[in-house]
Structure formats: structure tokens, C-alpha cells
Amino acid sequence: MPVFARPLPTAAIPAPARYRRPVSSRLVLVCALVCASLIAAAPAGAASKDVWATVNVCDTKKAPNWIGLRASMPGIAQKGAKLLMRFQVQYRNGEGTWVLGKGLDTGFIAVGSAKRARDAGHSFQIKGSKGSSYVMRGLVRFEWRSKGGKLLSSKQRITETGHKSTTGADPKNYSAATCTIRI
């Protein structure tokens, strides 16, 4: 009597080698590059030194009773993204607290495409009683927005010293954290 082998269940039969595909090193490389580009495109990872603000004009002969602010922010690698800045001036009140000055706020202004780093500035004329003196500083808010307007990231900086060759500086290369204006 012939012996018949009992058929094995389908799950026990190994798949032919042609159906097994090892993970391709090319696939791993593509995934790694995509992840790296997403990380590189994130402005939140930008170094502190790449986002800055400074006072570049402070009550000069050419600009009496004016404070000028200058700021810079890095671009990002996202097609259609836009960069925005908001310039505000604060003054130190009698208690030593920094307070936003009335009418000393630009609102958010578009400073350009996010293809590259951008710097921009704004100057404010300070009005007050004759003989008064004000210690002031700038507060700059930065936004990176997608083509559709979605907020991708935001930062803010108080003005600081140490940023040479800022466009529009008076005197040339002037950079300060605060400004004292005497009316």
C-alpha cells in the first residue's frame, strides 16, 4: 500500500524566495533623507544667533527723538513660506517695568519669502513733554508661515547689542540693547 504524505497547511509552506524582499538600503537612505530635510526645514531649530533684534538708531542729530529697530531671521526650506516680523517699542515706567508704548507697534509685516534669511527694520518717532526722558527697548516677534498662512513657528527677541553693519544704523554700525531719548 502506497504511503501518501499528508498535505501541509498553507501557512507552513515557505514563500518562494522571489516574494521575499529584504529592506533595501536605498529605501532606508530615502527615509533618512526625508526625515533630515523635515528637521532642517523647521525654523524652531534655528540657532539663537540667527534670530536677533537690536536698536540701530537712538536720538541722533539726523534723527532726533527717533528709535530705530533692526532684526534678522533665517529662512526655511518650505516652498511658498513667508517670513513676518512685528516691531514694538517698550519704555521703562517709574516702577522699572517694561511697558508697550502707545502707537509704537507695527503689527505683523511681511518681510519676504522664506527662501533665504531676511533682515528688516522700523523706526518710531517718540513724542513727549519737553524736558522728559525715556529709556526704551525693542521687542520683535518673528513668524514663519506656510503658503496657506498656517503658523509654522514663532519666536521673539528683546533688542540686544553686538550686531554690526546693520542697514540704516545711525551712526554707522550702531547696535544697542536700549535707547534713552531726551525730548
C-alpha positions as CSV (number, residue, x, y, z in Angstrom):
1,M,0.0,0.0,0.0
2,P,1.4,3.2,-1.0
3,V,2.1,5.8,1.6
4,F,0.7,9.2,0.9
5,A,2.1,12.2,2.6
6,R,-0.4,14.3,4.4
7,P,-0.6,17.8,2.9
8,L,1.0,20.6,5.0
9,P,-1.2,23.6,6.0
10,T,-0.6,26.6,3.7
11,A,0.9,28.7,6.4
12,A,3.7,26.1,6.9
13,I,4.8,26.3,3.3
14,P,7.6,28.9,3.0
15,A,7.0,31.6,0.4
16,P,9.2,31.4,-2.6
17,A,12.3,33.5,-2.3
18,R,11.2,35.7,-5.2
19,Y,8.4,37.0,-2.9
20,R,10.6,37.9,0.0
21,R,12.2,41.3,-0.3
22,P,14.9,42.4,2.1
23,V,14.7,46.1,3.2
24,S,16.6,47.9,0.5
25,S,19.4,50.2,1.6
26,R,18.1,52.6,-0.9
27,L,14.8,52.8,0.9
28,V,16.5,53.3,4.2
29,L,18.5,56.1,2.7
30,V,15.5,57.8,1.2
31,C,13.6,57.7,4.5
32,A,16.6,59.1,6.3
33,L,17.0,62.0,3.8
34,V,13.3,62.8,4.1
35,C,13.5,62.9,7.9
36,A,16.6,65.1,7.8
37,S,15.0,67.6,5.4
38,L,12.0,67.9,7.6
39,I,14.2,68.6,10.6
40,A,16.3,71.1,8.6
41,A,13.2,72.9,7.4
42,A,12.0,73.6,10.9
43,P,12.7,77.2,12.0
44,A,12.4,76.2,15.6
45,G,15.8,74.6,15.3
46,A,17.4,77.8,14.1
47,A,20.3,78.8,16.2
48,S,19.8,81.7,18.6
49,K,22.3,83.8,16.8
50,D,20.3,83.5,13.6
51,V,17.3,85.3,15.2
52,W,18.2,88.7,16.6
53,A,17.0,92.3,17.2
54,T,18.9,95.5,18.0
55,V,18.4,99.2,18.4
56,N,20.2,100.8,15.5
57,V,19.1,104.4,15.8
58,C,18.8,106.3,19.0
59,D,18.0,110.0,19.3
60,T,20.8,111.3,16.9
61,K,21.3,114.6,15.2
62,K,20.0,113.2,12.0
63,A,17.0,111.5,13.8
64,P,16.2,113.5,17.0
65,N,13.6,111.7,19.2
66,W,13.6,108.6,17.0
67,I,14.4,105.0,17.9
68,G,15.2,102.5,15.1
69,L,14.9,98.7,15.4
70,R,16.6,96.2,13.2
71,A,16.1,92.4,13.2
72,S,17.0,89.3,11.3
73,M,15.6,85.8,10.9
74,P,16.6,82.7,8.9
75,G,14.7,81.3,6.0
76,I,13.3,77.8,5.8
77,A,13.2,75.2,3.1
78,Q,9.5,75.1,2.5
79,K,8.1,76.2,-0.8
80,G,5.9,79.3,-0.6
81,A,6.6,80.0,3.0
82,K,6.7,83.6,4.2
83,L,8.5,85.5,6.9
84,L,6.9,88.1,9.1
85,M,8.1,90.5,11.8
86,R,6.4,92.7,14.3
87,F,8.3,95.6,15.8
88,Q,7.3,97.1,19.2
89,V,8.9,99.7,21.4
90,Q,8.7,99.4,25.2
91,Y,9.6,102.0,27.8
92,R,10.6,101.6,31.4
93,N,8.0,103.1,33.7
94,G,8.5,104.5,37.2
95,E,8.5,101.1,38.8
96,G,11.1,99.8,36.4
97,T,8.7,97.6,34.5
98,W,8.8,97.4,30.7
99,V,5.6,98.7,29.1
100,L,4.5,98.7,25.5
101,G,4.4,102.3,24.3
102,K,1.1,103.6,22.8
103,G,1.2,103.7,19.0
104,L,4.7,102.0,19.0
105,D,3.7,98.8,17.3
106,T,3.8,97.9,13.6
107,G,1.6,94.8,13.7
108,F,3.0,91.9,11.7
109,I,4.6,93.0,8.4
110,A,5.7,90.6,5.6
111,V,9.5,90.8,5.1
112,G,9.7,88.4,2.2
113,S,9.9,84.9,1.0
114,A,11.4,82.2,3.3
115,K,13.8,81.1,0.6
116,R,16.6,82.9,2.5
117,A,17.4,84.8,5.7
118,R,15.8,88.3,5.9
119,D,16.5,91.4,7.9
120,A,14.2,94.3,8.2
121,G,13.7,97.4,10.4
122,H,11.4,100.1,11.5
123,S,11.8,103.5,13.1
124,F,9.5,105.2,15.5
125,Q,9.2,108.9,16.5
126,I,8.9,109.4,20.2
127,K,6.7,112.3,21.4
128,G,6.5,113.6,24.9
129,S,6.7,116.6,27.2
130,K,9.7,118.9,26.7
131,G,12.4,118.0,29.2
132,S,11.2,114.4,29.7
133,S,13.5,111.4,29.2
134,Y,12.6,107.8,28.3
135,V,14.6,104.6,28.5
136,M,13.3,102.4,25.6
137,R,14.0,99.0,24.0
138,G,12.6,97.0,21.2
139,L,10.6,93.7,21.2
140,V,10.5,91.9,17.9
141,R,8.2,89.0,17.2
142,F,9.0,86.6,14.3
143,E,6.7,84.3,12.4
144,W,7.3,81.6,9.8
145,R,4.0,80.9,7.9
146,S,3.1,78.4,5.2
147,K,1.9,79.4,1.7
148,G,-1.7,78.9,3.1
149,G,-1.0,81.1,6.2
150,K,-0.6,78.3,8.7
151,L,1.8,79.3,11.6
152,L,4.8,77.0,11.3
153,S,6.9,78.6,14.1
154,S,7.3,81.8,16.1
155,K,9.9,83.4,18.3
156,Q,10.5,86.8,19.9
157,R,13.6,88.7,20.9
158,I,14.3,91.7,23.0
159,T,16.8,94.1,21.5
160,E,20.5,93.4,22.3
161,T,23.8,94.9,21.4
162,G,26.5,93.4,19.2
163,H,25.1,93.4,15.7
164,K,27.5,95.3,13.5
165,S,26.8,96.7,10.0
166,T,23.0,96.9,10.4
167,T,21.4,98.6,7.5
168,G,20.3,102.2,8.3
169,A,22.3,102.4,11.5
170,D,23.0,105.9,12.8
171,P,25.8,106.3,13.5
172,K,27.2,103.6,11.2
173,N,27.5,100.1,12.9
174,Y,25.5,101.3,15.9
175,S,23.9,98.4,17.8
176,A,22.4,98.7,21.3
177,A,20.1,96.9,23.7
178,T,18.3,100.1,24.9
179,C,17.9,103.7,23.9
180,T,17.5,106.9,26.1
181,I,15.5,109.6,24.4
182,R,15.5,113.1,25.9
183,I,12.8,115.3,24.5
